[in-house]
Structures are given as structure tokens and as C-alpha cells.
Amino acid sequence: MDAIHRFSRPALRRPRAIIAFDGWGDACEAASGAANYLTGALDAGEPFAAIDPEEFFDFQAHRPTVSIGDGETRRLTWPTTSFYGVSLPEDDRDLVIVTGDEPSYRWKTYSRHLTQVLCESDVEEVILLGAFIGTVAHTQQVPVIGVATDPAMVVRNGLLTSSYEGPTGIVGVVVEACREAGIPALALWAATPHYLAANPNPKAMLALASRATSILDLAVDFAELETVTDEYLGRVNAALESSDEFSEYVAQLEQIEPTADSIDPGAAEGLVTEIEDYLRYSG
């Protein structure tokens, strides 16, 4: 059975693609949140294709969700990778948005299925979104690191570079699959404050979404996400004012110029717990 389900074949004009996954490379839901916001803001509608999860997921780790009403199962939702085609009549190029959970198994096969759909859709360029926990302050501009199939893409877009060596997630594997398929790919990695690691971070979502759309020269209304970001920062700053220790620590972080080498996870477990508890139970 073909793992790729095709529901329709939209007529897309020289599309680019934005891809994001829930999971290991999605700190504070920044990448998935950015992609989901774009899906709604651009009226993406229903997916035109999906990758069946049966071969690629451990359903004890990625459990399907159920909706029950009046004692009857109304809907069963599996962790499927979905492809959305977005028509952009005011632009000369369209967009594909891909969202899904990081798979558990057979990453090479999964990534080749994904790039197969991109090739069938004539996608000419890919931007992948990711986020990690780093030693950065929430008061500063969100640092964004670039990793690409061609280093010139990183330089051209004014992104921080990285010499990271270590474990990778599905984003890194998909970048290599794009290279194999001959599709230029650029991964944007946002650094999120390690002391706010347990909370969704709309500021990082906004940073990724706005950087991706800027690179692709897409006009998107970010007013709603900007409002949510302002509310989030208001709550964090309230915690800042109520804790001298928190204030001093953030002030120290503000003195560090963000670079790919300096953005590393830090240790401040007691402080992290205090702030996370405040954000969880305030408003």
C-alpha cells in the first residue's frame, strides 16, 4: 500500500514550501506553532496529501486522539503528516505548508516520501522551521540560526551560522533528503530561553513565521500573533519584577551577545521551576 495518500492535485504556480514538525526539534512549540499560525492566516483549507502514519510511528508514544459525543466515537485522529496547498493570487508563486509529528521509525523512507510529494508538486525551494532551548533572554530579539543545502542561503539571509555536532531530529534528515532530491532547503532554528522551556513561546513562533515569510517575500497579517506575544511577555515581565533573582539572571543574559557558540542550554533549575510555576498558574 502506498504510504502517500493524495486527495487532490492543486494547480500550484512554482511553489515554495514551509515545513515544521512537532517533537524533538520544536522547543516551546515554536516551529509547529509558527506553521499552524501560517496555515490559518493564509486560509490553507484541507490538505491535498498526507503520509500514512502506520509505518512510521510508535502509537504508544504518539497516540491517536478520539472525540466522543453522546457515548459514540465521532472522530479518531492519527498523527498524520499533512500537505496544504496555498494559492497566493497577489503573488506570482504559491505555497505548500507541511505539518506533522516527528516520526518514530524509518526516517530515510519517510523523508523520501515527503520529498516525493514536494517534487510532484513542483516545489522549488523549502524552508524548514525548528527551535531549541538556549541561553538567551526573553527581552532580546530571538536569535535565528540557519542551516542549508547551500551555505550561501544562510549568508544571503543574514542568519547566524552554526558548527553544531551532535544528535539531530527529523528536520536535519529532511534537509539532506531535499539535497538528494535537488531541492534547495534552508532550516531556520530559533533559540528559546531555557528558563521558560516548559511553556509555548509565541515570541519565538512570531520570529520563525515572520523570518520565513520575509525570506519568501510573502505578505502575512501577524496582528493576532503579535497580540498573543505581547500578553505573554507581559506575564513574563510580571514574574521578572516579582523576583530579584530572576531580574539579576536575565540582566546577566542581556549582556551576552547572541552567537551560535554562546547560545547553549544553561543550568538554573531552581529559577526555571519558579518561573514556570508562575506562568502556569497566573492568568
One Martini backbone bead per residue (centre of mass of N, CA, C, O) as a GRO file, in nm:
protein
  283
    1MET     BB    1   0.096   0.037   0.022
    2ASP     BB    2   0.066   0.360  -0.011
    3ALA     BB    3   0.176   0.618   0.205
    4ILE     BB    4   0.051   0.808  -0.004
    5HIS     BB    5  -0.209   1.045   0.014
    6ARG     BB    6  -0.427   1.161  -0.250
    7PHE     BB    7  -0.688   1.406  -0.277
    8SER     BB    8  -0.531   1.614  -0.464
    9ARG     BB    9  -0.433   1.850  -0.749
   10PRO     BB   10  -0.301   2.130  -0.726
   11ALA     BB   11  -0.257   2.441  -0.891
   12LEU     BB   12   0.078   2.530  -0.879
   13ARG     BB   13   0.299   2.813  -0.869
   14ARG     BB   14   0.607   2.782  -0.806
   15PRO     BB   15   0.651   2.653  -0.529
   16ARG     BB   16   0.691   2.677  -0.196
   17ALA     BB   17   0.809   2.563   0.137
   18ILE     BB   18   0.671   2.490   0.467
   19ILE     BB   19   0.823   2.320   0.753
   20ALA     BB   20   0.685   2.132   1.042
   21PHE     BB   21   0.753   1.983   1.370
   22ASP     BB   22   0.680   1.790   1.609
   23GLY     BB   23   0.916   1.769   1.883
   24TRP     BB   24   1.252   1.776   1.929
   25GLY     BB   25   1.262   2.050   1.721
   26ASP     BB   26   1.016   2.204   1.928
   27ALA     BB   27   1.060   2.436   2.115
   28CYS     BB   28   0.787   2.574   2.255
   29GLU     BB   29   0.622   2.538   1.982
   30ALA     BB   30   0.748   2.725   1.757
   31ALA     BB   31   0.727   2.575   1.484
   32SER     BB   32   0.435   2.465   1.488
   33GLY     BB   33   0.303   2.737   1.557
   34ALA     BB   34   0.391   2.887   1.301
   35ALA     BB   35   0.258   2.696   1.093
   36ASN     BB   36  -0.032   2.711   1.205
   37TYR     BB   37  -0.065   3.011   1.165
   38LEU     BB   38  -0.025   3.013   0.856
   39THR     BB   39  -0.257   2.824   0.785
   40GLY     BB   40  -0.474   3.025   0.890
   41ALA     BB   41  -0.388   3.305   0.760
   42LEU     BB   42  -0.393   3.151   0.453
   43ASP     BB   43  -0.623   2.955   0.407
   44ALA     BB   44  -0.550   2.636   0.348
   45GLY     BB   45  -0.738   2.422   0.447
   46GLU     BB   46  -0.723   2.129   0.300
   47PRO     BB   47  -0.551   1.865   0.239
   48PHE     BB   48  -0.387   1.707  -0.052
   49ALA     BB   49  -0.194   1.542   0.148
   50ALA     BB   50  -0.057   1.229   0.299
   51ILE     BB   51   0.107   1.046   0.554
   52ASP     BB   52   0.101   0.747   0.661
   53PRO     BB   53   0.164   0.629   0.998
   54GLU     BB   54   0.205   0.316   1.029
   55GLU     BB   55   0.532   0.295   0.955
   56PHE     BB   56   0.637   0.565   1.159
   57PHE     BB   57   0.480   0.495   1.438
   58ASP     BB   58   0.449   0.510   1.786
   59PHE     BB   59   0.138   0.483   1.947
   60GLN     BB   60   0.250   0.517   2.245
   61ALA     BB   61   0.387   0.801   2.180
   62HIS     BB   62   0.163   0.857   1.933
   63ARG     BB   63  -0.138   0.909   2.003
   64PRO     BB   64  -0.439   0.894   1.929
   65THR     BB   65  -0.735   1.077   1.892
   66VAL     BB   66  -1.057   1.131   2.059
   67SER     BB   67  -1.408   1.181   1.979
   68ILE     BB   68  -1.683   1.214   2.212
   69GLY     BB   69  -2.047   1.166   2.170
   70ASP     BB   70  -2.305   1.022   2.317
   71GLY     BB   71  -2.124   0.747   2.331
   72GLU     BB   72  -1.968   0.828   2.059
   73THR     BB   73  -1.751   0.795   1.803
   74ARG     BB   74  -1.659   1.069   1.594
   75ARG     BB   75  -1.329   1.082   1.619
   76LEU     BB   76  -1.013   0.976   1.463
   77THR     BB   77  -0.675   1.087   1.526
   78TRP     BB   78  -0.382   1.087   1.351
   79PRO     BB   79  -0.024   1.125   1.306
   80THR     BB   80  -0.029   1.318   1.039
   81THR     BB   81   0.107   1.419   0.740
   82SER     BB   82   0.050   1.745   0.600
   83PHE     BB   83  -0.064   1.896   0.285
   84TYR     BB   84  -0.071   2.240   0.182
   85GLY     BB   85  -0.239   2.448  -0.047
   86VAL     BB   86  -0.145   2.788  -0.145
   87SER     BB   87  -0.303   3.052  -0.278
   88LEU     BB   88  -0.135   3.351  -0.440
   89PRO     BB   89  -0.267   3.595  -0.632
   90GLU     BB   90  -0.056   3.840  -0.548
   91ASP     BB   91   0.138   3.632  -0.650
   92ASP     BB   92   0.371   3.432  -0.858
   93ARG     BB   93   0.358   3.234  -0.602
   94ASP     BB   94   0.319   2.954  -0.418
   95LEU     BB   95   0.217   2.730  -0.139
   96VAL     BB   96   0.358   2.493   0.096
   97ILE     BB   97   0.231   2.319   0.384
   98VAL     BB   98   0.399   2.130   0.645
   99THR     BB   99   0.262   1.897   0.888
  100GLY     BB  100   0.388   1.724   1.191
  101ASP     BB  101   0.520   1.454   1.334
  102GLU     BB  102   0.775   1.304   1.455
  103PRO     BB  103   0.901   1.023   1.375
  104SER     BB  104   1.005   0.690   1.481
  105TYR     BB  105   1.047   0.563   1.189
  106ARG     BB  106   1.200   0.552   0.891
  107TRP     BB  107   1.334   0.831   0.798
  108LYS     BB  108   1.426   0.791   0.507
  109THR     BB  109   1.156   0.708   0.388
  110TYR     BB  110   0.989   0.944   0.485
  111SER     BB  111   1.158   1.171   0.344
  112ARG     BB  112   1.109   1.062   0.056
  113HIS     BB  113   0.808   1.099   0.059
  114LEU     BB  114   0.807   1.400   0.107
  115THR     BB  115   0.979   1.480  -0.148
  116GLN     BB  116   0.789   1.357  -0.352
  117VAL     BB  117   0.557   1.556  -0.309
  118LEU     BB  118   0.721   1.806  -0.375
  119CYS     BB  119   0.794   1.724  -0.666
  120GLU     BB  120   0.499   1.683  -0.768
  121SER     BB  121   0.450   2.006  -0.686
  122ASP     BB  122   0.702   2.182  -0.781
  123VAL     BB  123   0.903   2.245  -0.569
  124GLU     BB  124   1.179   2.496  -0.535
  125GLU     BB  125   1.157   2.553  -0.213
  126VAL     BB  126   1.279   2.519   0.134
  127ILE     BB  127   1.138   2.571   0.466
  128LEU     BB  128   1.251   2.504   0.788
  129LEU     BB  129   1.138   2.450   1.125
  130GLY     BB  130   1.301   2.539   1.442
  131ALA     BB  131   1.380   2.458   1.798
  132PHE     BB  132   1.570   2.570   2.087
  133ILE     BB  133   1.746   2.557   2.387
  134GLY     BB  134   1.880   2.861   2.531
  135THR     BB  135   2.108   3.126   2.621
  136VAL     BB  136   1.848   3.345   2.653
  137ALA     BB  137   1.658   3.637   2.635
  138HIS     BB  138   1.329   3.756   2.626
  139THR     BB  139   1.418   4.070   2.563
  140GLN     BB  140   1.529   3.969   2.303
  141GLN     BB  141   1.602   3.891   2.011
  142VAL     BB  142   1.550   3.623   1.822
  143PRO     BB  143   1.756   3.383   1.749
  144VAL     BB  144   1.871   3.278   1.411
  145ILE     BB  145   1.954   2.980   1.262
  146GLY     BB  146   2.132   2.850   0.977
  147VAL     BB  147   2.055   2.567   0.753
  148ALA     BB  148   2.194   2.437   0.440
  149THR     BB  149   2.253   2.318   0.120
  150ASP     BB  150   2.350   2.628   0.094
  151PRO     BB  151   2.543   2.861   0.252
  152ALA     BB  152   2.442   3.114   0.091
  153MET     BB  153   2.158   3.125   0.222
  154VAL     BB  154   2.254   3.219   0.501
  155VAL     BB  155   2.402   3.478   0.421
  156ARG     BB  156   2.175   3.620   0.251
  157ASN     BB  157   1.977   3.612   0.530
  158GLY     BB  158   2.134   3.688   0.799
  159LEU     BB  159   2.238   3.434   0.953
  160LEU     BB  160   2.330   3.230   1.174
  161THR     BB  161   2.588   3.015   1.244
  162SER     BB  162   2.695   2.662   1.263
  163SER     BB  163   2.902   2.389   1.449
  164TYR     BB  164   2.727   2.159   1.508
  165GLU     BB  165   2.756   1.847   1.706
  166GLY     BB  166   2.502   1.592   1.693
  167PRO     BB  167   2.203   1.540   1.747
  168THR     BB  168   1.913   1.478   1.546
  169GLY     BB  169   1.638   1.543   1.355
  170ILE     BB  170   1.409   1.551   1.102
  171VAL     BB  171   1.509   1.813   0.980
  172GLY     BB  172   1.796   1.717   0.900
  173VAL     BB  173   1.695   1.485   0.716
  174VAL     BB  174   1.528   1.658   0.516
  175VAL     BB  175   1.754   1.828   0.411
  176GLU     BB  176   1.902   1.583   0.279
  177ALA     BB  177   1.663   1.497   0.100
  178CYS     BB  178   1.661   1.758  -0.064
  179ARG     BB  179   1.940   1.727  -0.177
  180GLU     BB  180   1.883   1.462  -0.330
  181ALA     BB  181   1.632   1.609  -0.494
  182GLY     BB  182   1.724   1.917  -0.567
  183ILE     BB  183   1.626   2.097  -0.315
  184PRO     BB  184   1.632   2.383  -0.178
  185ALA     BB  185   1.737   2.425   0.174
  186LEU     BB  186   1.610   2.592   0.481
  187ALA     BB  187   1.697   2.613   0.821
  188LEU     BB  188   1.519   2.743   1.103
  189TRP     BB  189   1.664   2.838   1.426
  190ALA     BB  190   1.529   2.892   1.736
  191ALA     BB  191   1.597   3.058   2.035
  192THR     BB  192   1.507   2.963   2.365
  193PRO     BB  193   1.448   3.009   2.682
  194HIS     BB  194   1.539   2.796   2.939
  195TYR     BB  195   1.344   2.935   3.170
  196LEU     BB  196   1.083   2.867   2.942
  197ALA     BB  197   1.059   2.559   2.839
  198ALA     BB  198   0.743   2.470   2.931
  199ASN     BB  199   0.645   2.695   2.725
  200PRO     BB  200   0.488   2.849   2.506
  201ASN     BB  201   0.640   3.063   2.234
  202PRO     BB  202   0.529   3.332   2.057
  203LYS     BB  203   0.789   3.484   1.989
  204ALA     BB  204   0.921   3.249   1.831
  205MET     BB  205   0.697   3.208   1.631
  206LEU     BB  206   0.716   3.493   1.507
  207ALA     BB  207   1.010   3.477   1.416
  208LEU     BB  208   0.976   3.239   1.218
  209ALA     BB  209   0.738   3.338   1.044
  210SER     BB  210   0.862   3.613   0.959
  211ARG     BB  211   1.124   3.506   0.835
  212ALA     BB  212   1.004   3.315   0.624
  213THR     BB  213   0.824   3.531   0.476
  214SER     BB  214   1.054   3.722   0.407
  215ILE     BB  215   1.220   3.531   0.230
  216LEU     BB  216   0.946   3.480   0.044
  217ASP     BB  217   0.777   3.741   0.013
  218LEU     BB  218   0.532   3.745   0.227
  219ALA     BB  219   0.204   3.844   0.307
  220VAL     BB  220   0.133   3.874   0.662
  221ASP     BB  221  -0.087   3.868   0.932
  222PHE     BB  222   0.041   3.929   1.280
  223ALA     BB  223  -0.154   4.053   1.495
  224GLU     BB  224  -0.240   3.813   1.671
  225LEU     BB  225   0.048   3.716   1.751
  226GLU     BB  226   0.139   3.986   1.873
  227THR     BB  227  -0.068   3.990   2.103
  228VAL     BB  228   0.018   3.726   2.237
  229THR     BB  229   0.310   3.816   2.286
  230ASP     BB  230   0.250   4.057   2.472
  231GLU     BB  231   0.109   3.892   2.692
  232TYR     BB  232   0.342   3.703   2.756
  233LEU     BB  233   0.553   3.923   2.831
  234GLY     BB  234   0.387   4.039   3.064
  235ARG     BB  235   0.407   3.786   3.244
  236VAL     BB  236   0.713   3.765   3.257
  237ASN     BB  237   0.764   4.055   3.371
  238ALA     BB  238   0.611   4.008   3.632
  239ALA     BB  239   0.811   3.796   3.733
  240LEU     BB  240   1.059   3.977   3.725
  241GLU     BB  241   0.954   4.186   3.944
  242SER     BB  242   0.914   3.949   4.178
  243SER     BB  243   1.235   3.875   4.114
  244ASP     BB  244   1.559   3.929   4.177
  245GLU     BB  245   1.689   3.676   4.057
  246PHE     BB  246   1.565   3.696   3.781
  247SER     BB  247   1.662   3.981   3.707
  248GLU     BB  248   1.968   3.920   3.727
  249TYR     BB  249   1.981   3.694   3.521
  250VAL     BB  250   1.871   3.847   3.274
  251ALA     BB  251   2.086   4.071   3.282
  252GLN     BB  252   2.319   3.879   3.214
  253LEU     BB  253   2.211   3.782   2.938
  254GLU     BB  254   2.204   4.071   2.802
  255GLN     BB  255   2.534   4.076   2.785
  256ILE     BB  256   2.500   3.858   2.567
  257GLU     BB  257   2.603   3.790   2.258
  258PRO     BB  258   2.444   3.638   2.016
  259THR     BB  259   2.564   3.317   1.926
  260ALA     BB  260   2.624   3.004   1.823
  261ASP     BB  261   2.822   2.956   2.078
  262SER     BB  262   2.639   3.098   2.318
  263ILE     BB  263   2.383   2.916   2.246
  264ASP     BB  264   2.328   2.748   2.540
  265PRO     BB  265   2.238   2.546   2.762
  266GLY     BB  266   2.141   2.604   3.091
  267ALA     BB  267   2.176   2.629   3.455
  268ALA     BB  268   1.845   2.689   3.645
  269GLU     BB  269   1.633   2.509   3.801
  270GLY     BB  270   1.500   2.677   4.025
  271LEU     BB  271   1.420   2.917   3.846
  272VAL     BB  272   1.258   2.767   3.639
  273THR     BB  273   1.036   2.666   3.830
  274GLU     BB  274   0.934   2.939   3.927
  275ILE     BB  275   0.848   3.050   3.646
  276GLU     BB  276   0.668   2.821   3.548
  277ASP     BB  277   0.463   2.839   3.779
  278TYR     BB  278   0.372   3.125   3.724
  279LEU     BB  279   0.271   3.081   3.426
  280ARG     BB  280   0.072   2.844   3.488
  281TYR     BB  281  -0.103   3.012   3.734
  282SER     BB  282  -0.125   3.272   3.560
  283GLY     BB  283  -0.399   3.340   3.385
   0.00000   0.00000   0.00000
